[in-house]
Amino acid sequence: MPTLDQLRVFLTVVEVGSFAGAARQLGRATSVISYTIANLEAQLGVSLFDRESTRKPQLTEAGRTVLAEARTVSNSVDGLRAKVRGLLQGLEAELHVVLDVLLPASRVVDALKAFREQFPTVSLHLHIEALGAVTQRVLDGSATVGVCGPIEVAADEIERIRIGSVQMLPVAAPDHPLAKAKRNRPGAGREHVQLVLTDRSQLTQGKDFAVLGSRTWRLADLGSKHMLLREGIGWGNMPIEMIREDLESGRLVHLDMPDYKGGIYTFDAIYRADTPPGPAASWLISRFKGQASE
């Protein structure tokens, strides 16, 4: 079997373009480089370089195939070393994160792109939940860090860090009666179906949040709620970032309702008090917190 050292020599020869250059870069004699490559070729049973038709060693077809595999092996070994270094420094090998579905996509993308650059060796497991289901995942240990809304449960077990908010607006399609009315009288919302995001956990069972209508459709998915709102099937509250283009294009209308003007939905980064976040999790929380102060 080829050794890692043989593959390293092979990759260096390809990188610098000559046996002599590889010898200088690796601090070895040129004869040692040639001997190492010859042994590698003998072990694999193929010629990796064409040494006869050109002055500089050129990869053969077999050499180009081996090159791709050698790079894969080398990158895997480098990744293994980086993971081990991280573990020795207390860095998490993997991180389970659960985010509130109302957290703006722009914030999620910003944080996770930066996280990938900062911690390339940490495997990330991302879950998207609504309402109490975010806290539930942190409580049961299936997520280390969560970003949840203003759901006050298990205060003694959960640590919270405020990381900003999003504005919620009552909206409907332009052909909905509440939109056609322009200015609605108090209680008008109760006469029409309100689309409500439901909680899949038991933490807030039986509790309603910003529910005015006596006729409700319960949805477990924010995307489905958005779709039904645009099709005129009921009215409901939505985060402004998600519907900004709909408001500008007229596909949705901000409802004038005297008994509900919308509101601010706050976000907290949370984790179990008995399981403080490691370096990667702490960095992610700081990134979300920094977004709120920009």
C-alpha atoms as an extended CHARMM CRD file, in Angstrom:
* protein
*
       294  EXT
         1         1  MET       CA              0.0000000000        0.0000000000        0.0000000000  PROA      1               0.0000000000
         2         2  PRO       CA              1.2830000000        3.5050000000       -0.7520000000  PROA      2               0.0000000000
         3         3  THR       CA              2.3060000000        5.4790000000        2.3010000000  PROA      3               0.0000000000
         4         4  LEU       CA              1.1980000000        8.9920000000        3.1520000000  PROA      4               0.0000000000
         5         5  ASP       CA              4.7750000000       10.1440000000        2.6660000000  PROA      5               0.0000000000
         6         6  GLN       CA              4.8680000000        8.7300000000       -0.8570000000  PROA      6               0.0000000000
         7         7  LEU       CA              1.6420000000       10.5280000000       -1.7160000000  PROA      7               0.0000000000
         8         8  ARG       CA              2.9860000000       13.7410000000       -0.2230000000  PROA      8               0.0000000000
         9         9  VAL       CA              6.1320000000       13.4990000000       -2.3900000000  PROA      9               0.0000000000
        10        10  PHE       CA              4.0270000000       12.7420000000       -5.4680000000  PROA      10              0.0000000000
        11        11  LEU       CA              1.7660000000       15.7530000000       -4.8480000000  PROA      11              0.0000000000
        12        12  THR       CA              4.7590000000       18.0260000000       -4.2720000000  PROA      12              0.0000000000
        13        13  VAL       CA              6.3960000000       16.9750000000       -7.5600000000  PROA      13              0.0000000000
        14        14  VAL       CA              3.1430000000       17.7750000000       -9.3660000000  PROA      14              0.0000000000
        15        15  GLU       CA              2.8190000000       21.1010000000       -7.5660000000  PROA      15              0.0000000000
        16        16  VAL       CA              6.3550000000       22.4130000000       -8.2490000000  PROA      16              0.0000000000
        17        17  GLY       CA              6.8130000000       20.6990000000      -11.6190000000  PROA      17              0.0000000000
        18        18  SER       CA             10.1290000000       18.9340000000      -11.0470000000  PROA      18              0.0000000000
        19        19  PHE       CA             11.9050000000       16.3760000000       -8.8930000000  PROA      19              0.0000000000
        20        20  ALA       CA             14.6120000000       18.8970000000       -7.9900000000  PROA      20              0.0000000000
        21        21  GLY       CA             12.0340000000       21.5040000000       -6.9410000000  PROA      21              0.0000000000
        22        22  ALA       CA             10.2300000000       18.9420000000       -4.7820000000  PROA      22              0.0000000000
        23        23  ALA       CA             13.5410000000       18.0050000000       -3.1900000000  PROA      23              0.0000000000
        24        24  ARG       CA             14.2240000000       21.6290000000       -2.2690000000  PROA      24              0.0000000000
        25        25  GLN       CA             10.7130000000       22.1620000000       -0.8870000000  PROA      25              0.0000000000
        26        26  LEU       CA             10.7830000000       18.9670000000        1.1830000000  PROA      26              0.0000000000
        27        27  GLY       CA             14.4190000000       19.3280000000        2.2580000000  PROA      27              0.0000000000
        28        28  ARG       CA             15.5460000000       16.0510000000        0.7040000000  PROA      28              0.0000000000
        29        29  ALA       CA             18.0030000000       14.9310000000       -1.9550000000  PROA      29              0.0000000000
        30        30  THR       CA             16.7370000000       14.7090000000       -5.5280000000  PROA      30              0.0000000000
        31        31  SER       CA             17.7510000000       11.0440000000       -5.6110000000  PROA      31              0.0000000000
        32        32  VAL       CA             15.4870000000       10.3640000000       -2.6310000000  PROA      32              0.0000000000
        33        33  ILE       CA             12.5530000000       11.9760000000       -4.4410000000  PROA      33              0.0000000000
        34        34  SER       CA             13.2160000000        9.8960000000       -7.5610000000  PROA      34              0.0000000000
        35        35  TYR       CA             13.5240000000        6.7080000000       -5.4930000000  PROA      35              0.0000000000
        36        36  THR       CA             10.2550000000        7.4670000000       -3.6530000000  PROA      36              0.0000000000
        37        37  ILE       CA              8.3430000000        8.0250000000       -6.8990000000  PROA      37              0.0000000000
        38        38  ALA       CA              9.8470000000        4.8790000000       -8.4460000000  PROA      38              0.0000000000
        39        39  ASN       CA              8.7260000000        2.8290000000       -5.4500000000  PROA      39              0.0000000000
        40        40  LEU       CA              5.2450000000        4.3290000000       -5.6320000000  PROA      40              0.0000000000
        41        41  GLU       CA              4.9920000000        3.4580000000       -9.3230000000  PROA      41              0.0000000000
        42        42  ALA       CA              6.1730000000       -0.0920000000       -8.6230000000  PROA      42              0.0000000000
        43        43  GLN       CA              3.6210000000       -0.5320000000       -5.8550000000  PROA      43              0.0000000000
        44        44  LEU       CA              0.7620000000        0.7950000000       -8.0070000000  PROA      44              0.0000000000
        45        45  GLY       CA              1.9210000000       -0.9730000000      -11.1550000000  PROA      45              0.0000000000
        46        46  VAL       CA              1.6520000000        2.1200000000      -13.3670000000  PROA      46              0.0000000000
        47        47  SER       CA              3.8930000000        4.9400000000      -14.6030000000  PROA      47              0.0000000000
        48        48  LEU       CA              2.8810000000        8.2280000000      -13.0400000000  PROA      48              0.0000000000
        49        49  PHE       CA              5.2280000000       10.5300000000      -14.9980000000  PROA      49              0.0000000000
        50        50  ASP       CA              6.4620000000       10.6450000000      -18.5920000000  PROA      50              0.0000000000
        51        51  ARG       CA             10.2060000000       11.2170000000      -18.1520000000  PROA      51              0.0000000000
        52        52  GLU       CA             11.3060000000       10.5960000000      -21.7260000000  PROA      52              0.0000000000
        53        53  SER       CA              9.4210000000       12.8950000000      -24.0970000000  PROA      53              0.0000000000
        54        54  THR       CA              9.8800000000       16.0810000000      -22.0130000000  PROA      54              0.0000000000
        55        55  ARG       CA             12.5830000000       17.5380000000      -19.8050000000  PROA      55              0.0000000000
        56        56  LYS       CA             10.1100000000       18.1420000000      -16.9990000000  PROA      56              0.0000000000
        57        57  PRO       CA              8.0970000000       15.2260000000      -15.6240000000  PROA      57              0.0000000000
        58        58  GLN       CA              4.6200000000       15.2200000000      -17.1430000000  PROA      58              0.0000000000
        59        59  LEU       CA              1.7290000000       13.2460000000      -15.6880000000  PROA      59              0.0000000000
        60        60  THR       CA              0.6150000000       10.2320000000      -17.6490000000  PROA      60              0.0000000000
        61        61  GLU       CA             -3.0770000000        9.4210000000      -17.9850000000  PROA      61              0.0000000000
        62        62  ALA       CA             -2.6990000000        7.0130000000      -15.0640000000  PROA      62              0.0000000000
        63        63  GLY       CA             -0.8640000000        9.7310000000      -13.1440000000  PROA      63              0.0000000000
        64        64  ARG       CA             -3.7530000000       12.1550000000      -13.5590000000  PROA      64              0.0000000000
        65        65  THR       CA             -6.1440000000        9.5390000000      -12.2020000000  PROA      65              0.0000000000
        66        66  VAL       CA             -3.9060000000        8.8110000000       -9.2370000000  PROA      66              0.0000000000
        67        67  LEU       CA             -3.4850000000       12.5610000000       -8.6370000000  PROA      67              0.0000000000
        68        68  ALA       CA             -7.2000000000       13.0640000000       -7.9890000000  PROA      68              0.0000000000
        69        69  GLU       CA             -7.2880000000       10.1840000000       -5.5100000000  PROA      69              0.0000000000
        70        70  ALA       CA             -4.0500000000       11.2790000000       -3.8350000000  PROA      70              0.0000000000
        71        71  ARG       CA             -5.4720000000       14.7560000000       -3.2790000000  PROA      71              0.0000000000
        72        72  THR       CA             -8.6120000000       13.2500000000       -1.7550000000  PROA      72              0.0000000000
        73        73  VAL       CA             -6.5460000000       11.1330000000        0.6370000000  PROA      73              0.0000000000
        74        74  SER       CA             -4.3050000000       14.0720000000        1.5310000000  PROA      74              0.0000000000
        75        75  ASN       CA             -7.2610000000       16.3720000000        2.1920000000  PROA      75              0.0000000000
        76        76  SER       CA             -8.9150000000       13.6990000000        4.3350000000  PROA      76              0.0000000000
        77        77  VAL       CA             -5.7670000000       13.3010000000        6.4180000000  PROA      77              0.0000000000
        78        78  ASP       CA             -5.4540000000       17.0770000000        6.7950000000  PROA      78              0.0000000000
        79        79  GLY       CA             -9.0920000000       17.2010000000        7.8800000000  PROA      79              0.0000000000
        80        80  LEU       CA             -8.4970000000       14.4260000000       10.3990000000  PROA      80              0.0000000000
        81        81  ARG       CA             -5.5230000000       16.2670000000       11.8640000000  PROA      81              0.0000000000
        82        82  ALA       CA             -7.5300000000       19.4950000000       12.0930000000  PROA      82              0.0000000000
        83        83  LYS       CA            -10.3880000000       17.7110000000       13.8600000000  PROA      83              0.0000000000
        84        84  VAL       CA             -7.9980000000       16.1410000000       16.3640000000  PROA      84              0.0000000000
        85        85  ARG       CA             -6.3360000000       19.5040000000       17.0350000000  PROA      85              0.0000000000
        86        86  GLY       CA             -9.7820000000       20.9940000000       17.5860000000  PROA      86              0.0000000000
        87        87  LEU       CA            -10.7830000000       18.2120000000       19.9710000000  PROA      87              0.0000000000
        88        88  LEU       CA             -7.5990000000       18.6970000000       21.9750000000  PROA      88              0.0000000000
        89        89  GLN       CA             -8.4480000000       22.3990000000       22.2270000000  PROA      89              0.0000000000
        90        90  GLY       CA            -12.0200000000       21.6540000000       23.3640000000  PROA      90              0.0000000000
        91        91  LEU       CA            -13.6290000000       22.3470000000       19.9750000000  PROA      91              0.0000000000
        92        92  GLU       CA            -16.8400000000       20.4440000000       19.3020000000  PROA      92              0.0000000000
        93        93  ALA       CA            -16.6680000000       17.6880000000       16.6870000000  PROA      93              0.0000000000
        94        94  GLU       CA            -20.2800000000       18.4330000000       15.7270000000  PROA      94              0.0000000000
        95        95  LEU       CA            -22.9370000000       20.9380000000       16.6550000000  PROA      95              0.0000000000
        96        96  HSD       CA            -26.7230000000       20.5360000000       16.6720000000  PROA      96              0.0000000000
        97        97  VAL       CA            -28.5390000000       23.8610000000       16.2210000000  PROA      97              0.0000000000
        98        98  VAL       CA            -32.2790000000       24.5520000000       16.1740000000  PROA      98              0.0000000000
        99        99  LEU       CA            -33.6160000000       27.8370000000       14.8170000000  PROA      99              0.0000000000
       100       100  ASP       CA            -37.0120000000       29.5060000000       15.0130000000  PROA      100             0.0000000000
       101       101  VAL       CA            -38.7200000000       29.4390000000       11.6230000000  PROA      101             0.0000000000
       102       102  LEU       CA            -39.3860000000       33.1930000000       11.9520000000  PROA      102             0.0000000000
       103       103  LEU       CA            -35.6710000000       34.0520000000       12.0990000000  PROA      103             0.0000000000
       104       104  PRO       CA            -34.9860000000       35.9620000000        8.8490000000  PROA      104             0.0000000000
       105       105  ALA       CA            -33.2590000000       33.9040000000        6.1830000000  PROA      105             0.0000000000
       106       106  SER       CA            -30.6510000000       36.6180000000        5.6580000000  PROA      106             0.0000000000
       107       107  ARG       CA            -29.5130000000       36.2630000000        9.2700000000  PROA      107             0.0000000000
       108       108  VAL       CA            -29.3830000000       32.4730000000        9.0440000000  PROA      108             0.0000000000
       109       109  VAL       CA            -27.3380000000       32.5210000000        5.8390000000  PROA      109             0.0000000000
       110       110  ASP       CA            -24.9280000000       35.1410000000        7.1840000000  PROA      110             0.0000000000
       111       111  ALA       CA            -24.2890000000       33.2080000000       10.4010000000  PROA      111             0.0000000000
       112       112  LEU       CA            -23.8870000000       29.7900000000        8.7940000000  PROA      112             0.0000000000
       113       113  LYS       CA            -21.6190000000       30.9880000000        5.9840000000  PROA      113             0.0000000000
       114       114  ALA       CA            -19.3470000000       32.6420000000        8.5190000000  PROA      114             0.0000000000
       115       115  PHE       CA            -19.5140000000       29.5430000000       10.7490000000  PROA      115             0.0000000000
       116       116  ARG       CA            -18.3920000000       27.3320000000        7.8610000000  PROA      116             0.0000000000
       117       117  GLU       CA            -15.3740000000       29.5680000000        7.2780000000  PROA      117             0.0000000000
       118       118  GLN       CA            -14.4960000000       29.8000000000       10.9680000000  PROA      118             0.0000000000
       119       119  PHE       CA            -14.9960000000       26.1260000000       11.8780000000  PROA      119             0.0000000000
       120       120  PRO       CA            -14.4850000000       23.9650000000        8.7650000000  PROA      120             0.0000000000
       121       121  THR       CA            -13.9580000000       20.8050000000       10.8390000000  PROA      121             0.0000000000
       122       122  VAL       CA            -17.1760000000       21.0770000000       12.8650000000  PROA      122             0.0000000000
       123       123  SER       CA            -20.1340000000       19.1480000000       11.4350000000  PROA      123             0.0000000000
       124       124  LEU       CA            -23.3330000000       21.1840000000       11.7010000000  PROA      124             0.0000000000
       125       125  HSD       CA            -26.7890000000       19.6620000000       12.1330000000  PROA      125             0.0000000000
       126       126  LEU       CA            -29.5180000000       22.2550000000       11.5320000000  PROA      126             0.0000000000
       127       127  HSD       CA            -33.1550000000       21.9680000000       12.6050000000  PROA      127             0.0000000000
       128       128  ILE       CA            -35.9350000000       24.4910000000       11.9260000000  PROA      128             0.0000000000
       129       129  GLU       CA            -38.8720000000       24.5610000000       14.3560000000  PROA      129             0.0000000000
       130       130  ALA       CA            -41.6410000000       26.8900000000       15.5370000000  PROA      130             0.0000000000
       131       131  LEU       CA            -42.6330000000       28.2730000000       18.9280000000  PROA      131             0.0000000000
       132       132  GLY       CA            -42.0290000000       25.8780000000       21.8370000000  PROA      132             0.0000000000
       133       133  ALA       CA            -40.5490000000       23.1480000000       19.6350000000  PROA      133             0.0000000000
       134       134  VAL       CA            -37.2680000000       25.0990000000       19.5700000000  PROA      134             0.0000000000
       135       135  THR       CA            -36.9990000000       25.0950000000       23.3530000000  PROA      135             0.0000000000
       136       136  GLN       CA            -38.1110000000       21.4620000000       23.4720000000  PROA      136             0.0000000000
       137       137  ARG       CA            -35.1370000000       20.3560000000       21.3540000000  PROA      137             0.0000000000
       138       138  VAL       CA            -32.7070000000       22.2050000000       23.6200000000  PROA      138             0.0000000000
       139       139  LEU       CA            -34.3340000000       20.8010000000       26.7610000000  PROA      139             0.0000000000
       140       140  ASP       CA            -34.2450000000       17.1920000000       25.5590000000  PROA      140             0.0000000000
       141       141  GLY       CA            -30.6290000000       17.5290000000       24.4290000000  PROA      141             0.0000000000
       142       142  SER       CA            -31.2160000000       16.9610000000       20.7130000000  PROA      142             0.0000000000
       143       143  ALA       CA            -29.8560000000       20.4930000000       20.1010000000  PROA      143             0.0000000000
       144       144  THR       CA            -27.0270000000       22.2600000000       21.9140000000  PROA      144             0.0000000000
       145       145  VAL       CA            -28.0020000000       25.7860000000       20.9020000000  PROA      145             0.0000000000
       146       146  GLY       CA            -31.3250000000       27.2360000000       19.8420000000  PROA      146             0.0000000000
       147       147  VAL       CA            -32.7420000000       30.5260000000       18.6520000000  PROA      147             0.0000000000
       148       148  CYS       CA            -36.3040000000       30.8270000000       19.9200000000  PROA      148             0.0000000000
       149       149  GLY       CA            -39.0830000000       33.3590000000       20.1690000000  PROA      149             0.0000000000
       150       150  PRO       CA            -40.5950000000       34.8690000000       23.3360000000  PROA      150             0.0000000000
       151       151  ILE       CA            -41.8260000000       31.5670000000       24.7830000000  PROA      151             0.0000000000
       152       152  GLU       CA            -41.3410000000       31.6230000000       28.5440000000  PROA      152             0.0000000000
       153       153  VAL       CA            -40.9200000000       28.0020000000       29.6140000000  PROA      153             0.0000000000
       154       154  ALA       CA            -38.4790000000       26.1460000000       31.8430000000  PROA      154             0.0000000000
       155       155  ALA       CA            -36.7850000000       29.3870000000       32.8950000000  PROA      155             0.0000000000
       156       156  ASP       CA            -34.5790000000       27.6890000000       35.5050000000  PROA      156             0.0000000000
       157       157  GLU       CA            -33.1980000000       25.1480000000       33.0420000000  PROA      157             0.0000000000
       158       158  ILE       CA            -32.5380000000       27.4830000000       30.1210000000  PROA      158             0.0000000000
       159       159  GLU       CA            -30.0660000000       30.3450000000       29.7520000000  PROA      159             0.0000000000
       160       160  ARG       CA            -31.1430000000       33.1430000000       27.3840000000  PROA      160             0.0000000000
       161       161  ILE       CA            -29.2680000000       35.8000000000       25.4290000000  PROA      161             0.0000000000
       162       162  ARG       CA            -31.3130000000       38.4080000000       23.5130000000  PROA      162             0.0000000000
       163       163  ILE       CA            -30.2600000000       38.5090000000       19.8420000000  PROA      163             0.0000000000
       164       164  GLY       CA            -32.7410000000       40.8830000000       18.2280000000  PROA      164             0.0000000000
       165       165  SER       CA            -36.2540000000       40.7810000000       16.8570000000  PROA      165             0.0000000000
       166       166  VAL       CA            -38.4360000000       40.8660000000       13.7760000000  PROA      166             0.0000000000
       167       167  GLN       CA            -41.5360000000       42.9470000000       13.0310000000  PROA      167             0.0000000000
       168       168  MET       CA            -44.7690000000       40.9900000000       12.4850000000  PROA      168             0.0000000000
       169       169  LEU       CA            -47.5630000000       42.3810000000       10.3060000000  PROA      169             0.0000000000
       170       170  PRO       CA            -51.1780000000       41.2510000000        9.7650000000  PROA      170             0.0000000000
       171       171  VAL       CA            -51.5980000000       40.6480000000        6.0290000000  PROA      171             0.0000000000
       172       172  ALA       CA            -53.9440000000       39.1640000000        3.4450000000  PROA      172             0.0000000000
       173       173  ALA       CA            -54.2660000000       38.9260000000       -0.3150000000  PROA      173             0.0000000000
       174       174  PRO       CA            -55.6280000000       42.0820000000       -2.0140000000  PROA      174             0.0000000000
       175       175  ASP       CA            -58.9510000000       40.3800000000       -2.8450000000  PROA      175             0.0000000000
       176       176  HSD       CA            -59.5550000000       39.3200000000        0.7640000000  PROA      176             0.0000000000
       177       177  PRO       CA            -62.4880000000       41.1450000000        2.4500000000  PROA      177             0.0000000000
       178       178  LEU       CA            -60.2150000000       42.5470000000        5.1720000000  PROA      178             0.0000000000
       179       179  ALA       CA            -57.9160000000       44.0080000000        2.5100000000  PROA      179             0.0000000000
       180       180  LYS       CA            -60.7690000000       45.3900000000        0.4070000000  PROA      180             0.0000000000
       181       181  ALA       CA            -62.2310000000       47.1490000000        3.4420000000  PROA      181             0.0000000000
       182       182  LYS       CA            -59.1320000000       49.3530000000        3.7150000000  PROA      182             0.0000000000
       183       183  ARG       CA            -59.9530000000       50.3600000000        7.3220000000  PROA      183             0.0000000000
       184       184  ASN       CA            -61.5360000000       47.5990000000        9.3910000000  PROA      184             0.0000000000
       185       185  ARG       CA            -63.7540000000       47.9910000000       12.4090000000  PROA      185             0.0000000000
       186       186  PRO       CA            -62.7350000000       46.3870000000       15.7400000000  PROA      186             0.0000000000
       187       187  GLY       CA            -63.4030000000       42.6540000000       15.7520000000  PROA      187             0.0000000000
       188       188  ALA       CA            -63.5380000000       42.2840000000       11.9630000000  PROA      188             0.0000000000
       189       189  GLY       CA            -60.6750000000       39.7840000000       12.0450000000  PROA      189             0.0000000000
       190       190  ARG       CA            -62.7590000000       37.3490000000       14.0880000000  PROA      190             0.0000000000
       191       191  GLU       CA            -65.2070000000       36.9750000000       11.2190000000  PROA      191             0.0000000000
       192       192  HSD       CA            -62.6190000000       35.4980000000        8.8570000000  PROA      192             0.0000000000
       193       193  VAL       CA            -60.2900000000       32.5070000000        8.9110000000  PROA      193             0.0000000000
       194       194  GLN       CA            -56.9870000000       33.3390000000       10.5670000000  PROA      194             0.0000000000
       195       195  LEU       CA            -53.9990000000       31.2480000000        9.5160000000  PROA      195             0.0000000000
       196       196  VAL       CA            -52.0000000000       30.3770000000       12.6260000000  PROA      196             0.0000000000
       197       197  LEU       CA            -48.6160000000       28.7310000000       13.0370000000  PROA      197             0.0000000000
       198       198  THR       CA            -49.0020000000       25.8080000000       15.4240000000  PROA      198             0.0000000000
       199       199  ASP       CA            -46.5880000000       24.3440000000       17.9490000000  PROA      199             0.0000000000
       200       200  ARG       CA            -45.5180000000       20.7370000000       17.4280000000  PROA      200             0.0000000000
       201       201  SER       CA            -44.2360000000       20.4500000000       21.0090000000  PROA      201             0.0000000000
       202       202  GLN       CA            -46.1160000000       19.9940000000       24.2710000000  PROA      202             0.0000000000
       203       203  LEU       CA            -44.5310000000       23.0190000000       25.9440000000  PROA      203             0.0000000000
       204       204  THR       CA            -47.1700000000       25.5190000000       24.8380000000  PROA      204             0.0000000000
       205       205  GLN       CA            -50.0630000000       23.1470000000       24.2730000000  PROA      205             0.0000000000
       206       206  GLY       CA            -53.3850000000       24.9890000000       24.5490000000  PROA      206             0.0000000000
       207       207  LYS       CA            -51.7490000000       28.4270000000       24.2930000000  PROA      207             0.0000000000
       208       208  ASP       CA            -52.3020000000       30.8500000000       21.4340000000  PROA      208             0.0000000000
       209       209  PHE       CA            -50.0090000000       33.6790000000       20.3430000000  PROA      209             0.0000000000
       210       210  ALA       CA            -51.4020000000       36.7350000000       18.5170000000  PROA      210             0.0000000000
       211       211  VAL       CA            -54.5880000000       34.8360000000       17.6680000000  PROA      211             0.0000000000
       212       212  LEU       CA            -57.6590000000       37.0670000000       17.2290000000  PROA      212             0.0000000000
       213       213  GLY       CA            -59.8720000000       34.9960000000       15.0080000000  PROA      213             0.0000000000
       214       214  SER       CA            -62.4550000000       32.5860000000       16.3620000000  PROA      214             0.0000000000
       215       215  ARG       CA            -62.0730000000       30.6480000000       13.0960000000  PROA      215             0.0000000000
       216       216  THR       CA            -58.5260000000       29.3940000000       12.6440000000  PROA      216             0.0000000000
       217       217  TRP       CA            -56.5810000000       27.0780000000       10.4110000000  PROA      217             0.0000000000
       218       218  ARG       CA            -53.5480000000       25.5940000000       12.1760000000  PROA      218             0.0000000000
       219       219  LEU       CA            -50.4050000000       25.1350000000       10.0880000000  PROA      219             0.0000000000
       220       220  ALA       CA            -47.1400000000       23.5380000000       11.1300000000  PROA      220             0.0000000000
       221       221  ASP       CA            -45.1460000000       25.0920000000        8.2830000000  PROA      221             0.0000000000
       222       222  LEU       CA            -44.4980000000       28.8130000000        7.6940000000  PROA      222             0.0000000000
       223       223  GLY       CA            -44.0310000000       28.2650000000        3.9580000000  PROA      223             0.0000000000
       224       224  SER       CA            -47.5150000000       26.7580000000        3.7140000000  PROA      224             0.0000000000
       225       225  LYS       CA            -48.9510000000       29.7070000000        5.6410000000  PROA      225             0.0000000000
       226       226  HSD       CA            -47.2400000000       32.1260000000        3.2630000000  PROA      226             0.0000000000
       227       227  MET       CA            -48.6190000000       30.2720000000        0.2470000000  PROA      227             0.0000000000
       228       228  LEU       CA            -52.1960000000       30.2200000000        1.5380000000  PROA      228             0.0000000000
       229       229  LEU       CA            -52.0720000000       33.8980000000        2.4580000000  PROA      229             0.0000000000
       230       230  ARG       CA            -51.0380000000       34.8360000000       -1.0800000000  PROA      230             0.0000000000
       231       231  GLU       CA            -53.8870000000       32.7270000000       -2.4600000000  PROA      231             0.0000000000
       232       232  GLY       CA            -56.4270000000       34.6010000000       -0.3400000000  PROA      232             0.0000000000
       233       233  ILE       CA            -57.2360000000       31.7050000000        1.9890000000  PROA      233             0.0000000000
       234       234  GLY       CA            -57.4580000000       33.6050000000        5.2600000000  PROA      234             0.0000000000
       235       235  TRP       CA            -55.3810000000       36.3160000000        6.8870000000  PROA      235             0.0000000000
       236       236  GLY       CA            -52.4770000000       36.0780000000        9.2990000000  PROA      236             0.0000000000
       237       237  ASN       CA            -49.3560000000       37.5470000000       10.8370000000  PROA      237             0.0000000000
       238       238  MET       CA            -46.0440000000       37.2690000000        8.9920000000  PROA      238             0.0000000000
       239       239  PRO       CA            -42.4770000000       38.4950000000        9.5480000000  PROA      239             0.0000000000
       240       240  ILE       CA            -41.8840000000       41.5670000000        7.4080000000  PROA      240             0.0000000000
       241       241  GLU       CA            -38.6040000000       40.2560000000        5.9520000000  PROA      241             0.0000000000
       242       242  MET       CA            -40.3960000000       37.2660000000        4.4520000000  PROA      242             0.0000000000
       243       243  ILE       CA            -43.1950000000       39.2660000000        2.8150000000  PROA      243             0.0000000000
       244       244  ARG       CA            -41.4340000000       42.5000000000        1.8660000000  PROA      244             0.0000000000
       245       245  GLU       CA            -41.4790000000       41.6900000000       -1.8590000000  PROA      245             0.0000000000
       246       246  ASP       CA            -45.1450000000       40.6330000000       -1.6390000000  PROA      246             0.0000000000
       247       247  LEU       CA            -46.0530000000       43.9710000000       -0.0620000000  PROA      247             0.0000000000
       248       248  GLU       CA            -44.0970000000       45.9070000000       -2.6890000000  PROA      248             0.0000000000
       249       249  SER       CA            -45.6770000000       43.9570000000       -5.5570000000  PROA      249             0.0000000000
       250       250  GLY       CA            -49.1670000000       44.0590000000       -4.0820000000  PROA      250             0.0000000000
       251       251  ARG       CA            -49.5450000000       40.2880000000       -3.7240000000  PROA      251             0.0000000000
       252       252  LEU       CA            -50.1480000000       40.8830000000       -0.0050000000  PROA      252             0.0000000000
       253       253  VAL       CA            -51.6530000000       43.8810000000        1.7740000000  PROA      253             0.0000000000
       254       254  HSD       CA            -50.8510000000       45.1970000000        5.2460000000  PROA      254             0.0000000000
       255       255  LEU       CA            -54.2050000000       45.1330000000        7.0220000000  PROA      255             0.0000000000
       256       256  ASP       CA            -55.4980000000       48.1420000000        8.9050000000  PROA      256             0.0000000000
       257       257  MET       CA            -56.9430000000       46.5140000000       12.0380000000  PROA      257             0.0000000000
       258       258  PRO       CA            -57.5530000000       48.7610000000       15.0610000000  PROA      258             0.0000000000
       259       259  ASP       CA            -57.3940000000       45.8550000000       17.5030000000  PROA      259             0.0000000000
       260       260  TYR       CA            -54.1400000000       44.4400000000       16.1310000000  PROA      260             0.0000000000
       261       261  LYS       CA            -51.3700000000       46.4960000000       14.5560000000  PROA      261             0.0000000000
       262       262  GLY       CA            -48.7830000000       43.7560000000       14.4680000000  PROA      262             0.0000000000
       263       263  GLY       CA            -45.9310000000       43.5740000000       16.8900000000  PROA      263             0.0000000000
       264       264  ILE       CA            -42.3260000000       42.7540000000       17.6400000000  PROA      264             0.0000000000
       265       265  TYR       CA            -41.2950000000       39.1080000000       17.8580000000  PROA      265             0.0000000000
       266       266  THR       CA            -38.0980000000       38.8740000000       19.8960000000  PROA      266             0.0000000000
       267       267  PHE       CA            -35.3940000000       36.2310000000       19.5450000000  PROA      267             0.0000000000
       268       268  ASP       CA            -33.2230000000       34.6620000000       22.2350000000  PROA      268             0.0000000000
       269       269  ALA       CA            -30.2560000000       32.3570000000       21.8330000000  PROA      269             0.0000000000
       270       270  ILE       CA            -30.7710000000       29.5580000000       24.3490000000  PROA      270             0.0000000000
       271       271  TYR       CA            -28.8830000000       26.6170000000       25.8120000000  PROA      271             0.0000000000
       272       272  ARG       CA            -29.2550000000       24.3310000000       28.7920000000  PROA      272             0.0000000000
       273       273  ALA       CA            -27.8340000000       25.8140000000       31.9920000000  PROA      273             0.0000000000
       274       274  ASP       CA            -26.1250000000       22.5190000000       32.8200000000  PROA      274             0.0000000000
       275       275  THR       CA            -24.5900000000       22.2140000000       29.3320000000  PROA      275             0.0000000000
       276       276  PRO       CA            -22.7780000000       25.4560000000       28.5010000000  PROA      276             0.0000000000
       277       277  PRO       CA            -21.8100000000       25.9460000000       24.8390000000  PROA      277             0.0000000000
       278       278  GLY       CA            -18.3380000000       25.0660000000       23.5990000000  PROA      278             0.0000000000
       279       279  PRO       CA            -16.1260000000       27.3130000000       21.4430000000  PROA      279             0.0000000000
       280       280  ALA       CA            -18.0360000000       26.8230000000       18.1730000000  PROA      280             0.0000000000
       281       281  ALA       CA            -21.4760000000       27.1640000000       19.7750000000  PROA      281             0.0000000000
       282       282  SER       CA            -20.3720000000       30.2650000000       21.6940000000  PROA      282             0.0000000000
       283       283  TRP       CA            -19.0350000000       31.8070000000       18.4900000000  PROA      283             0.0000000000
       284       284  LEU       CA            -22.3420000000       31.1620000000       16.7150000000  PROA      284             0.0000000000
       285       285  ILE       CA            -24.3000000000       32.8250000000       19.5200000000  PROA      285             0.0000000000
       286       286  SER       CA            -21.9850000000       35.8310000000       19.3430000000  PROA      286             0.0000000000
       287       287  ARG       CA            -22.5190000000       36.0480000000       15.5890000000  PROA      287             0.0000000000
       288       288  PHE       CA            -26.2930000000       36.1600000000       16.0130000000  PROA      288             0.0000000000
       289       289  LYS       CA            -25.9360000000       38.7370000000       18.7940000000  PROA      289             0.0000000000
       290       290  GLY       CA            -23.6630000000       40.8640000000       16.6320000000  PROA      290             0.0000000000
       291       291  GLN       CA            -26.2140000000       40.8840000000       13.8160000000  PROA      291             0.0000000000
       292       292  ALA       CA            -28.7600000000       42.5190000000       16.1370000000  PROA      292             0.0000000000
       293       293  SER       CA            -26.4080000000       45.3870000000       16.9740000000  PROA      293             0.0000000000
       294       294  GLU       CA            -25.5180000000       46.2170000000       13.3560000000  PROA      294             0.0000000000
